[in-house]
Amino acid sequence: MLAKTTRINFLFDFYQSLLTDKQRLYMQLYYLEDLSLGEIAGEYGVSRQAVYDNVRRTEAMLEDYEEKLNLFSKFQNRIEIVDQLEQLITDTDTRSEALRKLLSTLKDHE
């Protein structure tokens, strides 16, 4: 569950501007502020089921955006490359050729 929450939070960061105001609000309240479905429903005068449906549909939309745009995936790849670069900086024997390859990879993913 924690892995799903973390993933949805990242996807929300990348794609929130593509959501409606209501979708953005419900996702912020549910995932970022950790309010329950019932608390959100009570605050906005809707049923718990309506909030649940909205959150689930929005999660599916975020996953769909990621499938098409791959912004989060590319972000994760860049982080891995930076981690590898940092490791290579301390390893002088293989540094130059490996650094060139990683930098080339980073340039290709811009």
Backbone torsions as a table, in degrees:
resi	resn	phi	psi	omega
1	MET	NA	-40.2	179.7
2	LEU	-63.7	-39.2	178.7
3	ALA	-63.9	-39.5	178.7
4	LYS	-65.8	-44.2	179.7
5	THR	-61.6	-43.5	179.0
6	THR	-62.8	-44.4	179.6
7	ARG	-62.2	-46.3	-179.8
8	ILE	-62.6	-39.1	177.6
9	ASN	-61.6	-42.9	177.2
10	PHE	-64.6	-46.2	179.7
11	LEU	-61.4	-39.7	177.7
12	PHE	-61.5	-42.5	177.9
13	ASP	-58.5	-42.3	-176.9
14	PHE	-75.3	-36.8	-168.6
15	TYR	-116.7	7.7	-174.8
16	GLN	-60.0	-29.3	-179.6
17	SER	-68.4	-14.1	178.3
18	LEU	-89.6	-4.5	-177.4
19	LEU	-94.6	160.2	173.5
20	THR	-74.1	166.5	179.6
21	ASP	-59.6	-42.5	-179.6
22	LYS	-66.2	-42.7	177.7
23	GLN	-61.0	-44.8	179.8
24	ARG	-61.6	-44.1	-179.4
25	LEU	-61.8	-51.4	-178.9
26	TYR	-61.3	-40.3	179.5
27	MET	-66.7	-40.4	178.0
28	GLN	-62.4	-46.3	-178.8
29	LEU	-65.6	-42.6	-175.9
30	TYR	-75.6	-47.1	-174.2
31	TYR	-92.9	-40.5	-175.2
32	LEU	-87.8	-39.2	-179.1
33	GLU	-97.4	-3.3	174.5
34	ASP	59.3	34.8	174.1
35	LEU	-79.7	151.0	177.9
36	SER	-78.9	164.7	176.8
37	LEU	-59.5	-40.4	179.4
38	GLY	-64.7	-39.8	178.7
39	GLU	-65.1	-42.2	178.4
40	ILE	-65.0	-44.9	180.0
41	ALA	-59.6	-45.6	179.8
42	GLY	-63.1	-39.3	-179.4
43	GLU	-65.0	-35.0	-174.7
44	TYR	-110.8	8.0	173.8
45	GLY	65.3	36.0	176.6
46	VAL	-125.0	171.2	179.5
47	SER	-77.6	156.7	175.4
48	ARG	-59.4	-38.6	179.5
49	GLN	-63.0	-37.9	178.8
50	ALA	-63.7	-42.1	178.3
51	VAL	-65.6	-45.7	179.5
52	TYR	-56.9	-48.5	-179.4
53	ASP	-61.2	-42.9	179.7
54	ASN	-63.1	-45.2	-179.8
55	VAL	-63.7	-45.2	-178.7
56	ARG	-65.4	-42.1	177.4
57	ARG	-63.4	-40.1	179.9
58	THR	-67.1	-39.6	175.3
59	GLU	-58.4	-44.3	179.9
60	ALA	-64.1	-38.3	178.1
61	MET	-64.5	-42.8	179.1
62	LEU	-61.1	-42.4	177.9
63	GLU	-64.3	-38.5	178.4
64	ASP	-65.2	-43.6	177.2
65	TYR	-59.9	-42.2	-179.9
66	GLU	-65.8	-39.7	179.1
67	GLU	-60.4	-36.4	-177.1
68	LYS	-86.2	-38.0	-172.4
69	LEU	-103.5	-26.4	176.8
70	ASN	57.8	29.7	-179.4
71	LEU	-65.4	-42.9	-179.9
72	PHE	-67.8	-41.7	178.4
73	SER	-61.0	-44.4	178.1
74	LYS	-64.4	-38.1	176.9
75	PHE	-61.0	-46.1	179.0
76	GLN	-62.3	-40.6	178.6
77	ASN	-63.0	-42.1	178.3
78	ARG	-62.9	-39.7	178.1
79	ILE	-62.5	-42.8	178.2
80	GLU	-61.7	-41.2	179.9
81	ILE	-66.0	-42.5	177.8
82	VAL	-62.0	-42.0	177.2
83	ASP	-60.5	-41.7	178.7
84	GLN	-65.2	-41.1	177.9
85	LEU	-60.6	-43.9	178.8
86	GLU	-61.8	-39.1	178.4
87	GLN	-65.9	-42.1	-178.1
88	LEU	-68.1	-28.4	179.0
89	ILE	-60.2	-31.8	179.8
90	THR	-84.8	-13.1	-178.3
91	ASP	-107.8	94.8	-172.4
92	THR	-70.4	-24.9	-176.1
93	ASP	-66.3	-42.6	-175.6
94	THR	-106.0	8.4	-169.2
95	ARG	-62.1	-54.6	-167.5
96	SER	-62.2	-51.9	-178.1
97	GLU	-67.1	-43.5	-179.5
98	ALA	-65.4	-38.9	177.9
99	LEU	-63.6	-41.4	178.0
100	ARG	-60.7	-42.1	179.5
101	LYS	-64.4	-43.8	-179.4
102	LEU	-67.3	-41.0	177.9
103	LEU	-64.0	-38.3	176.6
104	SER	-63.0	-42.6	178.4
105	THR	-61.7	-43.8	178.2
106	LEU	-60.5	-42.7	-179.9
107	LYS	-63.4	-38.1	179.8
108	ASP	-67.5	-23.8	-176.7
109	HIS	-97.3	9.0	-179.6
110	GLU	-75.3	NA	NA
